[in-house]
Amino acid sequence: MRSLLATCDPASLRRLASTAAGRTELERLQRVAAARAAEFEDYLRLARDVGATLDDALKSTLEA
């Protein structure tokens, strides 16, 4: 993803979008990017939940 973003300038993307095959490929890449973003958000949410659970456990241990 990073290399794709680094190598694609807006003009190239517009040229690619001007053909049916190019549009199809851009749509595919957009779906892949959206799926990866959703996956990352799920991992981030899980990490926050784990962090909060561990924080609660530490606080209860210190209070006891």
C-alpha positions in Angstrom: 0.0 0.0 0.0 2.7 2.4 1.0 4.6 1.9 -2.3 1.5 2.2 -4.3 0.7 5.5 -2.6 4.3 6.7 -3.1 4.4 5.9 -6.8 1.0 7.1 -7.9 0.5 10.8 -8.6 -3.0 12.2 -9.1 -2.5 12.7 -12.9 -1.6 9.0 -13.3 -4.6 7.9 -11.3 -6.9 10.1 -13.4 -5.4 8.6 -16.6 -5.9 5.1 -15.1 -9.5 5.9 -14.2 -10.2 7.0 -17.7 -10.4 3.5 -19.0 -12.8 0.7 -18.0 -10.0 -1.7 -17.1 -8.2 1.0 -15.1 -11.4 2.0 -13.3 -11.9 -1.7 -12.4 -8.4 -2.0 -11.0 -8.7 1.3 -9.0 -12.0 0.0 -7.6 -10.3 -3.3 -6.6 -7.5 -1.4 -5.0 -9.9 0.8 -3.1 -11.7 -2.2 -1.7 -8.4 -3.7 -0.6 -7.4 -0.5 1.1 -10.8 -0.2 2.8 -10.6 -3.8 4.0 -7.1 -3.2 5.4 -8.2 0.0 7.1 -11.2 -1.9 8.7 -8.8 -4.7 9.8 -6.4 -2.1 11.4 -9.3 -0.4 13.2 -10.4 -3.8 14.6 -6.8 -4.4 15.9 -6.6 -0.9 17.3 -10.0 -1.4 19.1 -8.8 -4.7 20.5 -5.5 -3.2 21.7 -7.4 -0.4 23.4 -9.7 -2.9 25.1 -6.7 -5.0 26.3 -5.0 -1.9 27.5 -8.0 -0.8 29.5 -8.5 -4.3 31.0 -4.9 -4.4 32.1 -5.1 -0.9 33.4 -8.2 -1.8 35.5 -6.4 -4.9 36.8 -3.4 -2.9 37.8 -5.6 -0.2 39.5 -7.5 -2.8 41.5 -4.3 -4.5 42.6 -2.9 -1.2 43.8 -6.1 -0.3 45.6 -6.2 -3.7 47.4 
